[in-house]
Amino acid sequence: MIKNFDQLKEMLRTSPKKRRVAVVAAQDEHTLEAVVRAAKDGLVEPHLLGDKARILQIFEELGAADEHYEIEDIADPTECAERACVLAKEGQADCIMKGKIETGALMKVLVNKEKGIRKNKVMSLLAFMESPYYHKVFAITDVGLLTYPDKDKKKAAIVNAVDAFHALGVEQPKVAILAAVEKVNPKMPETVDADEIKKEGVDGCILEGPISYDLAMDPNSAAIKGYTSPVAGDADILVVPDIVSGNIAAKTITVVGGGRTGGCVLGALVPVLLVSRAATADDKYMSIVVSALVGRR
């Protein structure tokens, strides 16, 4: 069990080998702020790809001008992305972070059959969450990549998430496939998907579904409703029906619930950080931490 984000930071800090993060079009103030912080904390070794003059200028603004990071002077953001893929293929990058490049442009390179690093059929975004009202770190999928996934895509996202938890040392993560009710209702397709996925099974985890959010996260609710399951009140991974519910859930937990988050895209050779410019510096920092840890695999 991973109790909090500080435990993840300590896992990364004490790793025998420092993780390398390749930053695509690194000439972005918000991105470099998080990268510099993680590097100063001894968590990662940055490999910066982009406009070197602008990167050095930002370093001065951040008070990090004396730091010596590896910088490759590449003007074109697409070329930066292609170079990051080469580094990942050669084992010189444990994760890739988005800088000043459009998400669509980066993803186009990542999934390219010749130059890309797509490993699995489905790539999905997993958001790790820390909440003051929950006893351990948990995760939600998918919160920003798969819009309205069918059963097969949901199952693929579960496989990605389970692999990530295995990389963090959680041998049998508990997976809750969420719905509004626990009974299968043909008029509610998410309940049908959940039931079929549970029957089919996924290796390396404990599956439950359909199951409501309160039963998955609150042992008292499960006790009151007489719901018995090893997942009830102890879920590690929450599988949402669509991107809308995932996005709302994650932002509710962070915006009004006092939670923290850090996420990454899974299903490529290495994890990919598609961090929004609106995300807090802490969100970006924790995304680097979890991606570097998962990238150890």
Summary of the structure (lengths in Angstrom):
residues: 297
radius of gyration: 19.3
end to end distance: 18.6
largest distance: 62.7
contacts: 1057
relative contact order: 0.17
helix: 41%
strand: 19%
